[in-house]
Each structure stands twice: as structure tokens, then as C-alpha cells.
Amino acid sequence: MKTLKKLSMKQMALVVTGSIFLVLLAIYLGFAAFFTSHYLFGTTINGVKASGKTPRAMEQLIENEIDGYTIRLEPAEGKEEIIEGCDINLKPVFDGSLQGVLLSQNGFAWPMSLFRESRVELETMVDYNEEALQKVIKELELMDEDQMIKAENAIISEYSEKDGYHIIPEEEGTVIEEKQFLQALEEAILNLQEHMVLAEKDCYVKPEYTQESEEVIKLAETMNRYAGAVITYDFGDSQEVLDGKTISQWISVNDEYKAKLSRKKIEEYVAGLADTYNTAGKSKSLASSYGASVTVSGGDYGWKIDQEKEAEALRGNIKKGETLSREPEYAQRANSRGGNDYGSTYVEVNLTAQHLHYYKDGSLVLETDFVSGNDAKGWSTPPGAFGLYYKQLDKTLRGEGYATPVDFWMPFNGGVGFHDANWRRDFGGNYYKRGGSHGCINMPYNAAKTLYDNIEAGCPVLVYQLPGSESAKAKQQDAAAVVTELIASLGEITLDSREAVTNARNQYNGLDGGARGYVSNYNVLEEAEARIGQLEAEAAADQQAQAEAQPVIDAINQLAGQKITLDMKDTIKNIRKQYNKLSEAARSKVTNYNILTEAEVKIEKLEKEKEKE
């Protein structure tokens, strides 16, 4: 009995299942038959819902929608505008395409349509007059260029010391992208859409760069990296800090949204550093070895920034966004940054005193006289602050008309340098005024050797003039030079030179013992004095001869102009006797002697004539 009961339950289950199947089959076949004349679930044609509709119903629906059709255009700015279908000659166009859509669908696959949509686009359901549409579009307010707002690209903000740079978002505009607008509008009309939002259809000209553009993001990152650099320059007792506040003024953005770092601004900044911290060529104050403070002007010694190299190095630091402390790139360095740039090791060269001092680490190593460039020939040693180029043994110095070998050569200003001068017997004083070098500092051999052994390349050389610091030797030489010139100006000695010779003697006698030794032409003075004595003696003898001869001269002058007769014979004989008694020197003074001889000839002639009578 139990077995029979169980079998009947199974049969009942089969009956129920079969019934359900048959019902579902009937439903399935019923819908399949339905969809042979109706569109499947989820079907839209040109945006119009066609699900469960026949082609004729769709045509009727489209005709109804076209009749009184309008489309509202919603712009981003301003009021909505309406285009009416009648203004563009909107009309339906049915060419069997709707029937074709129906025939192309598989009615037996209707269950699948429950889970997916079928969108169909047909070209010939609706038509309009293109020229009429173009005319309507031109009359729309949203097409008025005067009311359009240009889209603005995303940009980078001004620099903030707190936050650096950030991106300012783009701003959408209302300039119509006409081609896209027409395309979107045509599609909406063909699909009989009643509302179109222009922004949603991308009808506006878009900003070229937005806050999400890779170029903008990279630009902000680059500018923040540049402005984030912090360069601290070390100038010894001073520092200069370069940071974003200044760097930001050097950053610009080109048309391709790339950061540009101004080379010109960097070069100007470096030039400013050089102007402030370069000491090369600038006057220097020196507490001289003579107690007076002197200003050393000229020369090229000192700190000097290599502006080209530093500008390039700084540009690299900024581009990497580095934070560091460093010295600038130098073309030339000096001893010190504090107080003065020459420090406590230097050569002090006093051209006025013709004396130098060499200090090393503040201690005096050498002090010596020297002879500098010849003033009279225009070869004066230039004053200024210089750095020793190098030092060299056994150098032959060459120039126009000379080639001079020296043991120690230490140049510091072009061809000017320190060297030994073994051809000189004496140094210092004022030899440089007339007998100086071609511009170099001539030194005693041992002094030059000491300097060479202790000095190094780069050592500051401070050359200056200090009126009033002349040496005693120079003063003696100057005084002697006056006397020397007086003696040299005497020229040919005559009795008229007596006063000049006496003055030269008095000037010479006024010199002290040391100065007299520098009068190189003293022998000329002695010879002039001897000549004066000789001339004076000759003048005295001449005067005596003239006095002796004068009575005879006067007597002879009595004969002049008279007619000579025999009565004058005794007078003439007496004059002859007086003349014969004269000395040779006196006879030479009788310049009218010919009158006497003529008178004697006349007397002799008269005596002969008388004898003939």
C-alpha cells in the first residue's frame, strides 16, 4: 500500500510540472507570435520608444510628435530659446525602414530583449529644410558673438611664500562650437527630442588646458620645484639667501604651458652679487708700516665671481629645487673675507720711500730698500693691489733693447715683478726718478732670495705712494740733485759766470756730508772756480798793460791830423823812446802805433829833401 501511494505522488508532480511547462510554452509562443508584428521589449528607434508597437503605430506616433514639434535649447548662460518644427519645415519620412526593423528582429528571442536594449537609428524617419534651420540658428541669441564669453584655461596662481603655486581651475565659456552645435541639434531634431542642454552636448569651445591636463599639473609641479629651491651663499662673515620670493619673479610660462626660467634675471642677480661682494679692482685701506692709513687704488687683486659659471650653476640648483649652502663660483679668490681681503700675509711696497715690507701671518719677514720704475722715462711702477702670479728661478727678462738674466723672478702685474738686480750698487733713495728700472722692483740679491723663499703664488702685493715718507737718503739725493743741476747749467765759464759759480759753491757748501757725496759733477764746479781765478788774473794783467800804454797812446793821438814838419822831429823821437820802454803786453794795447810809424817815415823824407837843397 505504501508503495502504491508513493508512485501516485510522483505522477502528480509530473502532471504539475508538465502543466506549468505547457503554460509557459503557450506564453512563449504567444509572445513570439505577437512580436512578429510588434517591436521587441527595449526597442527605441531614433530615440522614440517602440517597445510593443507596430510600425504603423510608430508612424502615427512620429506624425503626432512632428505636429506642433518644438525643441527647447538650454544654454549655459542666458535664457532658453525655442525652435519650432514648422520654422524648419519638419516632416515625417517613411520609406519602409520601420517595417525593415521589424522584419530584422527575431520574435522567438523575445526573452533576451527583457535583459538588453535595442537602439536603432534610421536616417529617413524625419526630414527638415537645412537652409531654414541655418537661418533660424543665426537668429538665436546664443549665437550672438557679442554675448559670448571666451573659455579660460586653467592657470597657475601667483606665488605665495606660504603655499607656493597652485592650479586655478579653468572657466567654461559660451563661445559656440558651431560644427558640434549643428551636429547635436540635427541629431536632436531627427530624434524629435524636445529639450537639448548645450553644455551636455559639448556645444561650447572648451578650454585648451584644464586643471586635469597633464601639462598643467606638470607645470605646477615644475614651478613649485623651482620656487622651492633655497640657495644660501657663504661670503665669510656675510650670507645671501635666495629663495622662492625672488626665484618666483624669474619664472614665466610659455604658450606651450612650460615653465621658463629667465637666464637674464639669473645673470642680473649674479651681477648684483658680484657688485656687492667682489673686491677685485676696488680701493683697499691699509694700516701702513709708517703709521699712516693709506688707500691702495687700482690693480686687480681681490674676490671676483665668475659670473658666467655661477649663473649656470645657480640655474642648475634652481631647476633641481635644491636646498644648499655654498660659495659662488670664483674666477679669482683672495686671502680673507673679513675686514680686508688681503688678510695678514702681503707685500707692502711704498714707492715714495722706495722701501718694502713683507708680512707673513702678521709677522715681518723682510724689510728692504728697492729701486722701482724710471719716472723720467715714463716707466713708473703702477700703484695698486695685485696678486703674485708665480715665482721662477733663473729667468731672462726681455724687452725692447735689453735681455737681463736674474736669479729670482716674481711677477705680479703684467711684466712688472720683483727680482734681484746685482748690477746696482745701491738701492732706495730717489734713484728711480732718473735711473730707475723698466717698471720692475729691483731688489738687493739677498733680499730677493729671502722674498722668493717665503712668498707663494697669489700673495697680495700692495703698491702705493705716501707723500712725506721719503727716506733720508732720498732727501739728500734730492738736495744734491739741485746742486748738480746748478753746476751742470754753468756752461762755458767767463768772468760773467762768477756769480753763478759762487752760488753753486754756496749751495754745495750748504749740503750735509751725506748729500755732498751724491753731487756727481763736483769736479766741474772745481774746474769752474779755477777758470774764474785764471780769468780774473788775466783781466788784472790786461788792465795793468792798458795803464802803462795809455800815455803813449795819448801822445801818438796828438800827432793824428797834424802836418808833420822837421820841427816835430824831437817830439816824435821822444814818443818812440816811450813806446820802446813799454812791455810787450802794453805795446799790444797801442792800437794807434801806425800813426807813429807814418810820422817817422815823413820826418825821414823831409830830412832827405833838405840835404838835396
C-alpha positions in Angstrom: 0.0 0.0 0.0 2.8 2.4 0.8 4.5 1.7 -2.5 1.4 2.5 -4.5 0.9 5.8 -2.6 4.4 6.9 -3.4 4.0 6.2 -7.2 0.9 8.3 -7.4 2.7 11.3 -5.8 5.4 11.2 -8.4 2.8 11.1 -11.1 1.1 14.1 -9.7 4.4 16.0 -9.7 5.0 15.2 -13.3 1.5 16.3 -14.1 2.0 19.7 -12.4 5.4 20.2 -14.0 4.0 19.3 -17.4 1.2 21.7 -16.9 3.5 24.6 -16.0 5.7 23.8 -19.0 2.7 23.9 -21.3 1.5 27.2 -19.9 5.0 28.7 -20.3 5.3 27.3 -23.7 1.9 28.8 -24.6 3.1 32.2 -23.2 6.4 32.0 -25.1 4.7 31.1 -28.4 2.1 33.7 -27.8 4.7 36.5 -27.4 6.7 35.1 -30.3 3.6 35.4 -32.4 3.0 38.9 -31.1 6.5 40.1 -31.8 6.1 39.1 -35.5 4.1 42.3 -35.8 5.3 44.3 -32.9 8.7 45.5 -31.8 10.6 43.7 -29.1 10.9 44.8 -25.5 13.6 47.6 -25.0 13.5 48.8 -28.6 13.9 52.5 -29.3 14.0 53.9 -32.8 15.7 57.3 -33.3 15.2 57.9 -29.6 11.5 57.1 -29.7 10.3 54.1 -27.5 9.0 51.5 -29.9 8.6 48.5 -27.5 5.3 46.6 -28.2 4.3 49.0 -31.1 3.6 48.1 -34.7 5.4 50.0 -37.5 2.1 51.8 -38.2 1.7 52.8 -34.6 5.3 54.2 -34.7 4.5 56.2 -37.8 1.4 57.6 -36.2 3.4 58.4 -33.0 6.1 60.2 -35.1 3.5 62.1 -37.0 1.9 63.2 -33.8 5.2 64.3 -32.4 6.1 66.2 -35.5 2.8 68.0 -35.4 3.5 71.0 -33.2 7.1 69.9 -32.5 9.3 72.3 -30.7 12.8 71.9 -29.1 14.0 73.9 -26.2 17.7 74.9 -26.3 19.1 75.4 -22.8 22.4 77.5 -23.0 25.0 77.6 -20.2 24.2 81.3 -19.8 21.1 83.3 -20.6 17.5 82.2 -21.2 16.3 79.2 -23.1 15.4 79.5 -26.8 12.9 77.5 -28.8 13.0 76.2 -32.4 9.6 75.2 -33.8 9.3 72.4 -36.3 7.2 74.5 -38.7 10.0 77.1 -38.9 12.3 74.4 -40.4 9.7 72.6 -42.5 9.9 69.5 -40.3 8.1 66.5 -41.8 8.0 62.7 -41.5 9.7 60.4 -44.0 8.6 56.8 -44.1 10.2 54.6 -46.6 9.6 51.1 -45.2 12.6 51.3 -42.8 10.3 50.8 -39.8 8.9 47.6 -41.4 12.5 46.6 -42.1 13.4 46.9 -38.4 10.5 44.6 -37.5 11.5 42.0 -40.1 15.1 42.1 -38.9 14.2 41.1 -35.3 13.8 37.5 -34.1 10.5 37.2 -32.3 11.4 33.9 -30.8 14.3 35.6 -29.0 11.9 37.9 -27.2 13.0 36.7 -23.7 16.5 38.1 -24.4 15.0 41.5 -25.0 14.0 41.6 -21.4 17.6 42.0 -20.4 19.0 44.2 -23.1 18.1 47.3 -25.0 18.0 47.6 -28.8 18.7 51.1 -30.1 18.0 51.6 -33.8 18.9 54.8 -35.7 17.2 55.3 -39.1 18.1 58.1 -41.5 14.7 58.7 -43.2 12.1 59.0 -40.4 12.2 62.8 -40.2 13.4 65.4 -42.5 13.7 69.2 -42.4 14.9 72.2 -44.6 18.6 72.7 -43.9 18.6 76.3 -45.2 15.6 77.1 -42.9 17.4 75.6 -40.0 20.6 77.6 -40.7 18.5 80.8 -40.8 16.8 80.0 -37.5 20.2 79.2 -35.9 21.7 82.6 -37.0 18.8 84.4 -35.3 19.3 82.7 -32.0 20.6 85.0 -29.2 23.0 82.3 -28.1 24.8 82.8 -31.4 25.4 86.5 -30.8 29.2 86.8 -30.6 29.0 90.0 -28.6 27.3 88.0 -25.8 29.7 85.0 -25.9 32.2 84.5 -23.1 35.5 83.1 -24.1 36.6 80.0 -22.2 39.6 80.5 -19.9 42.3 77.9 -19.5 43.4 76.6 -16.1 46.3 78.7 -14.9 48.9 78.8 -12.2 48.3 81.1 -9.3 50.6 83.9 -8.1 53.4 82.7 -5.9 52.7 82.5 -2.2 55.5 82.3 0.3 53.3 80.0 2.4 51.7 77.7 -0.2 53.8 78.2 -3.3 51.9 77.8 -6.5 48.5 76.1 -7.1 46.3 75.5 -10.0 43.4 77.8 -10.6 40.7 75.8 -12.4 39.6 76.6 -16.0 36.4 78.6 -16.7 33.9 77.3 -19.2 32.9 79.8 -21.8 29.8 80.3 -24.1 31.6 80.6 -27.4 29.6 78.1 -29.6 31.5 75.3 -31.4 29.3 75.8 -34.5 30.0 72.4 -36.1 29.4 70.5 -33.0 26.3 72.5 -32.1 24.8 72.0 -35.6 25.5 68.3 -35.4 24.0 67.9 -32.0 20.9 70.0 -33.0 20.3 68.0 -36.1 20.5 64.7 -34.1 18.1 66.1 -31.5 15.6 67.2 -34.2 15.9 63.9 -36.1 15.2 62.1 -32.8 12.4 64.6 -32.1 13.9 65.5 -28.8 12.2 68.3 -27.0 15.0 69.6 -24.9 18.7 70.0 -25.5 21.3 71.2 -23.0 24.1 72.7 -25.0 26.7 72.0 -22.3 25.8 68.3 -22.2 26.3 68.1 -26.0 29.7 69.8 -25.9 28.4 72.6 -28.0 30.9 75.1 -26.5 34.5 75.7 -27.3 36.4 74.0 -24.5 39.4 75.4 -22.6 42.6 74.0 -24.2 44.1 73.3 -20.7 42.1 72.2 -17.7 43.1 71.5 -14.1 43.4 67.9 -15.0 45.6 68.4 -18.1 48.9 66.7 -17.8 50.6 69.9 -19.0 49.0 72.0 -16.2 49.8 69.5 -13.5 53.4 69.2 -14.6 53.7 72.9 -14.9 52.6 73.5 -11.3 55.0 70.8 -10.1 57.9 72.3 -12.1 57.2 75.9 -10.9 56.9 74.7 -7.2 60.2 72.8 -7.6 61.9 75.9 -9.0 60.5 78.2 -6.3 61.2 75.6 -3.6 65.0 76.0 -4.1 66.8 77.7 -1.3 70.4 78.7 -2.0 72.4 80.2 0.9 75.6 82.0 -0.4 78.5 82.0 2.1 80.6 85.2 1.9 82.6 84.6 5.1 81.1 87.0 7.6 78.0 87.6 5.4 75.4 85.5 3.8 72.9 85.9 1.0 69.8 83.7 0.9 68.0 83.2 -2.4 64.5 81.6 -2.1 61.1 81.4 -3.8 60.3 85.0 -3.0 62.9 86.1 -5.5 63.0 83.0 -7.7 59.3 83.3 -8.4 60.0 86.6 -10.2 62.2 84.7 -12.6 59.6 82.1 -13.7 57.3 82.6 -16.6 55.0 80.3 -18.6 55.2 80.0 -22.4 52.4 79.3 -24.9 53.0 75.5 -24.6 52.4 75.6 -20.8 56.0 75.0 -19.9 57.9 76.8 -17.2 60.6 79.1 -18.4 63.4 80.2 -16.0 64.8 83.6 -17.1 68.5 83.4 -17.8 68.6 87.2 -17.9 67.2 87.5 -14.4 69.6 85.0 -13.1 72.5 86.8 -14.7 71.3 90.1 -13.3 71.1 88.5 -9.8 74.6 87.1 -10.1 75.8 90.5 -11.4 74.3 92.1 -8.2 76.2 89.6 -6.0 79.4 90.5 -7.9 78.8 94.2 -7.5 78.2 93.7 -3.7 80.8 91.1 -2.9 83.6 91.5 -5.5 86.6 93.3 -4.1 88.9 92.9 -7.2 89.7 96.4 -8.5 88.2 98.2 -5.6 90.3 100.5 -3.3 91.7 99.0 -0.2 92.6 100.6 3.1 96.0 99.7 4.6 97.4 100.5 8.0 100.9 101.1 6.6 104.2 100.3 8.3 104.7 104.1 8.5 101.9 104.7 10.9 99.6 106.3 8.4 96.5 104.7 6.9 96.7 104.7 3.1 94.2 103.9 0.4 95.5 101.5 -2.3 93.7 102.1 -5.5 93.9 100.3 -8.8 95.1 96.7 -9.6 93.1 93.6 -9.8 93.6 91.8 -6.5 90.6 90.6 -4.6 87.5 88.3 -4.8 85.9 88.1 -8.2 82.9 86.0 -9.0 82.9 84.1 -12.3 79.5 85.4 -13.4 79.1 83.1 -16.3 79.9 79.9 -14.4 77.9 81.0 -11.3 74.8 81.8 -13.4 74.9 78.4 -15.0 75.5 76.7 -11.6 72.6 78.6 -10.0 70.3 77.8 -12.8 71.0 74.1 -12.3 70.4 74.4 -8.5 67.0 76.0 -9.1 65.9 73.5 -11.7 66.7 70.7 -9.3 64.9 72.5 -6.5 67.9 72.1 -4.3 68.4 73.5 -0.8 72.0 74.0 0.0 74.7 76.4 1.3 77.8 77.1 -0.8 80.2 79.7 -2.1 79.7 81.2 -5.5 81.9 80.1 -8.5 85.0 82.4 -8.3 87.2 83.5 -11.1 89.7 84.8 -8.5 90.0 84.4 -4.8 91.6 86.5 -2.1 93.1 85.8 1.4 90.2 86.9 3.6 86.5 87.9 3.7 86.6 89.7 7.0 87.8 93.3 7.3 90.1 93.4 4.3 90.6 90.9 1.5 94.4 90.7 1.7 94.5 89.3 5.2 97.7 89.2 7.2 100.1 87.9 4.6 101.1 90.5 2.0 103.9 92.6 0.5 103.7 96.3 1.2 105.5 98.4 -1.4 106.0 102.1 -0.7 107.0 103.8 -3.9 107.7 107.1 -2.2 110.0 105.6 0.4 111.4 103.1 -2.1 111.1 100.6 0.7 109.1 97.4 1.1 107.9 95.1 4.0 106.8 91.5 3.6 104.4 90.2 6.3 103.5 86.6 6.7 100.7 85.7 9.0 101.1 89.1 10.6 104.9 88.8 11.3 107.5 90.8 9.5 109.7 88.5 7.4 111.5 91.0 5.2 112.2 94.8 5.0 114.4 96.3 2.3 115.1 99.2 0.0 114.5 98.8 -3.7 114.5 100.7 -7.0 111.3 101.0 -8.9 110.5 102.2 -12.5 112.2 105.2 -14.1 109.9 108.2 -13.7 111.8 110.4 -16.1 111.4 107.9 -18.9 107.7 107.2 -18.2 108.4 103.7 -16.8 107.0 104.4 -13.3 105.8 101.3 -11.4 102.0 101.4 -11.3 100.4 101.6 -7.8 97.5 99.2 -6.9 96.7 95.9 -5.3 97.8 92.8 -7.2 98.3 89.1 -6.7 101.6 87.3 -7.3 101.3 85.3 -10.5 104.0 82.7 -9.7 107.7 82.6 -8.8 110.6 81.3 -11.0 114.3 80.8 -10.8 116.9 81.8 -13.5 114.7 84.0 -15.7 115.9 86.2 -18.5 113.9 89.4 -18.6 113.5 90.7 -22.2 112.2 93.9 -23.6 112.9 96.5 -26.3 116.7 96.8 -26.4 117.5 94.5 -23.4 117.8 91.0 -22.2 118.6 90.7 -18.5 119.2 87.4 -16.6 118.0 87.3 -13.0 118.1 84.6 -10.4 114.7 85.3 -8.7 111.7 86.3 -10.7 108.3 87.1 -9.0 105.8 88.8 -11.4 102.6 90.4 -10.1 101.3 93.0 -12.7 101.8 92.0 -16.3 105.5 92.2 -16.9 106.2 94.0 -13.6 107.6 92.0 -10.8 110.2 91.6 -8.0 113.7 90.4 -9.0 117.3 90.7 -7.9 119.5 93.4 -9.5 123.1 92.6 -9.0 124.2 95.4 -11.4 123.1 98.0 -8.8 125.5 99.1 -6.0 122.8 100.9 -4.0 119.0 100.9 -3.6 116.4 103.2 -2.1 116.6 106.9 -2.2 115.4 108.5 -5.4 117.4 106.5 -8.0 114.0 105.7 -9.5 113.4 109.3 -10.6 116.1 109.3 -13.3 117.9 105.9 -13.0 115.0 103.5 -12.3 114.0 100.2 -13.9 111.7 99.5 -16.8 108.9 99.2 -14.2 110.0 96.2 -12.0 111.0 96.3 -8.4 114.8 95.9 -8.4 116.0 94.4 -5.1 119.3 93.5 -3.4 120.2 89.9 -4.1 119.8 88.6 -0.6 116.5 90.4 -0.1 115.2 89.0 -3.4 116.2 85.5 -2.3 114.5 85.8 1.1 111.3 87.0 -0.5 111.4 84.1 -3.1 112.0 81.6 -0.3 109.0 82.8 1.7 106.3 84.0 -0.8 103.8 81.9 -2.6 101.6 82.5 -5.7 98.5 84.5 -5.0 100.1 86.6 -2.3 98.8 90.2 -2.2 101.1 92.9 -3.3 100.0 96.4 -2.2 101.8 99.1 -4.1 101.2 102.7 -3.1 102.6 106.3 -2.7 102.8 108.1 0.6 104.0 111.7 0.3 106.1 112.6 3.3 107.6 109.2 3.8 110.6 109.9 1.7 113.8 108.4 3.1 116.7 110.5 4.4 118.8 109.2 1.5 116.1 110.4 -0.9 116.1 113.8 0.7 119.9 114.0 0.5 119.7 112.9 -3.1 117.0 115.5 -3.9 119.1 118.3 -2.3 122.2 117.1 -4.1 120.3 117.0 -7.4 119.6 120.7 -7.1 123.3 121.4 -6.8 124.1 119.0 -9.6 121.7 120.8 -11.9 123.2 124.2 -10.9 126.7 123.0 -11.7 125.5 121.4 -15.0 123.9 124.7 -16.0 127.2 126.8 -15.7 128.2 126.1 -19.3 131.3 127.9 -20.7 133.0 129.8 -17.9 133.6 133.5 -18.3 134.0 136.4 -15.9 130.2 136.8 -16.2 129.8 133.3 -14.7 131.4 134.4 -11.4 128.1 134.9 -9.6 126.6 131.6 -10.9 129.8 129.7 -9.8 129.7 131.4 -6.4 126.1 130.5 -6.0 126.8 126.8 -6.9 129.6 126.8 -4.4 127.4 128.2 -1.6 124.7 125.6 -2.4 127.2 122.8 -2.3 128.6 124.1 1.0 125.1 124.1 2.4 124.7 120.3 1.9 125.4 117.9 4.7 128.2 115.4 4.4 125.9 112.6 3.1 124.3 114.8 0.4 127.6 116.1 -0.9 128.6 112.6 -1.9 125.6 112.5 -4.3 126.9 115.6 -6.3 128.3 113.6 -9.2 129.8 116.7 -11.1 131.6 118.3 -8.2 134.8 118.3 -10.2 133.1 120.6 -12.8 132.5 123.1 -10.0 136.1 123.0 -9.0 137.2 123.5 -12.6 134.9 126.4 -13.0 136.3 128.1 -9.9 139.8 127.6 -11.2 138.9 129.1 -14.5 137.4 132.1 -12.8 140.6 132.6 -11.0 142.6 132.4 -14.2 140.3 134.8 -16.0 140.5 137.3 -13.1 144.3 137.2 -13.2 144.3 137.7 -16.9 141.9 140.6 -16.5 144.2 142.3 -13.9 147.2 141.9 -16.2 145.4 143.3 -19.1 144.3 146.3 -17.0 147.9 147.0 -15.9 149.2 146.8 -19.6 146.5 149.3 -20.6 147.5 151.8 -17.9 151.2 151.5 -19.0 150.4 152.1 -22.6 147.9 154.9 -22.2 150.4 157.9 -22.1 152.0 156.6 -25.3 148.6 156.2 -26.9 147.6 159.7 -25.9 150.9 161.1 -27.3 150.5 159.4 -30.6 146.9 160.6 -30.8 148.4 164.2 -30.7 150.1 163.6 -34.0 147.0 162.4 -35.6 145.6 165.0 -38.0 148.7 167.3 -37.9 151.0 168.1 -40.8 154.4 166.6 -39.9 157.3 169.0 -40.1 161.0 168.9 -39.2 160.2 170.9 -36.2 158.3 167.9 -34.8 161.3 165.6 -35.1 162.3 165.7 -31.4 158.7 165.1 -30.2 158.4 162.1 -32.5 161.7 160.7 -31.2 160.6 161.1 -27.6 157.3 159.2 -28.3 159.4 156.4 -29.9 161.5 156.2 -26.8 158.5 155.9 -24.6 157.0 153.2 -26.8 160.2 151.2 -26.8 160.2 151.2 -23.0 156.7 149.5 -22.9 156.3 145.8 -22.0 155.1 143.5 -24.7 151.6 143.4 -23.1 151.5 147.2 -23.1 152.7 147.5 -26.7 149.8 145.3 -27.7 147.4 147.9 -26.3 148.9 150.7 -28.5 146.4 150.3 -31.3 147.4 153.6 -33.0 151.0 152.6 -33.4 150.8 153.0 -37.2 150.4 156.8 -36.8 153.8 156.9 -35.0 155.5 154.9 -37.8 154.0 157.0 -40.5 155.2 160.2 -38.7 158.7 158.7 -38.5 158.7 157.9 -42.3 157.6 161.5 -43.0 160.4 163.0 -40.9 163.0 160.9 -42.7 161.7 162.0 -46.1 161.8 165.7 -45.1 165.5 165.4 -44.0 166.5 163.9 -47.3 164.8 166.7 -49.2 166.6 169.3 -47.1 170.0 167.7 -47.8 169.4 168.0 -51.5 168.9 171.7 -51.2 
